Amino acid sequence: MFKVEDITNKIFNGDCIKVMRDIPSESIDLIVTDPPYLISYKTNHRKDKDHEFSTEIANDSNPQLIVDYIEQCERIMKNDTAMYMFCSADKVDFFKQEIEKKFKIKNMIIWVKNNWTAGDLQGSFGRQYEIAFLVNKGRKKINGKRLTDVWNFNRVVGNSQVHQNQKPLDLIKQCIEKHSDEGDLIFDGFGGSGTTAFASLELNRDYCIVEYEEKYCKIISQRCGNLIESYKDVPEIKDTVKDEPVKEVIKESVKENNICLLCGVNYEGMTLEAHEARKFHQEYV
């Protein structure tokens, strides 16, 4: 069993349920999480079928994972805390049914995006939203101004996108700001691109992240490692990707996404060495 200090500002590469079973009960101040939607999602509309985003998301057809995850979330959360859990409208009934076994649902937030799904082009309208359940363990008051349950944030697309279901940074920051305070410990068992960790650091919160796929752990480590230098009270996390030099992490990311995770620039067609030699990259780093 971990101690709280063992999980603070740490990225774990592995099965989230196994990791969570070692997290102390009532140790987490807020959960902001985007689990698999159980729809066997992949971006079938992409022209390049070999693109990494055209493959199905890991564990996206395993409802028992969600059942076990919700149970562990309730156990590790402190009393009088909140959780935001995203899901698809296709499986909202299942998520609602399972969540209500452990939590009180306060809102079903509608996240309105700037684009919509393809689906049946001739038989249905394009869906332009996703759902986030706001739930309480006990009762957690909202910080600041009360909002409506319809939130408008543009979806992450193009060169900024490093994960096919990446959530906008400002969307996740709004969740964190409304239901946590500085110094709180924020948890996400499906780390993805690391937006929950990154948002937590920007808002002076701590984080604990679990991500199943090693390639995304590397991206999370790199995203947060850059920002960490601005927060002297937050420990280094470069060692979370074991025996993997930072330069090698960048090389792999560039190969997959054509984005430098140090300066954020897309340099498709350019070698890593050529990019690193450019003046704007050196000035940024």
Stockholm file with secondary structure:
# STOCKHOLM 1.0

chainA/1-285         MFKVEDITNKIFNGDCIKVMRDIPSESIDLIVTDPPYLISYKTNHRKDKDHEFSTEIANDSNPQLIVDYIEQCERIMKNDTAMYMFCSADKVDFFKQEIEKKFKIKNMIIWVKNNWTAGDLQGSFGRQYEIAFLVNKGRKKINGKRLTDVWNFNRVVGNSQVHQNQKPLDLIKQCIEKHSDEGDLIFDGFGGSGTTAFASLELNRDYCIVEYEEKYCKIISQRCGNLIESYKDVPEIKDTVKDEPVKEVIKESVKENNICLLCGVNYEGMTLEAHEARKFHQEYV
#=GR chainA/1-285 SS CCCHHHHTTEEEESCHHHHHTTSCTTCEEEEEECCCCSSCCCCTTCSCTTSGGGSCCTTTTCHHHHHHHHHHHHHHEEEEEEEEEEECGGGHHHHHHHHTTTCEEEEEEEEECSSCCCSCTTTSCCCCEEEEEEEEESCCCCCSSCCCSEEECCCCCGGGCSSTTCCCHHHHHHHHHHHCCTTCEEEESSCTTSHHHHHHHHTTCEEEEEESCHHHHHHHHHHHHHHHTTCTTSCCCGGGSTTCCHHHHHHHHHHHHSBCTTTCCBCTTSCHHHHHTSHHHHHHC
#=GC SS_cons         CCCHHHHTTEEEESCHHHHHTTSCTTCEEEEEECCCCSSCCCCTTCSCTTSGGGSCCTTTTCHHHHHHHHHHHHHHEEEEEEEEEEECGGGHHHHHHHHTTTCEEEEEEEEECSSCCCSCTTTSCCCCEEEEEEEEESCCCCCSSCCCSEEECCCCCGGGCSSTTCCCHHHHHHHHHHHCCTTCEEEESSCTTSHHHHHHHHTTCEEEEEESCHHHHHHHHHHHHHHHTTCTTSCCCGGGSTTCCHHHHHHHHHHHHSBCTTTCCBCTTSCHHHHHTSHHHHHHC
//
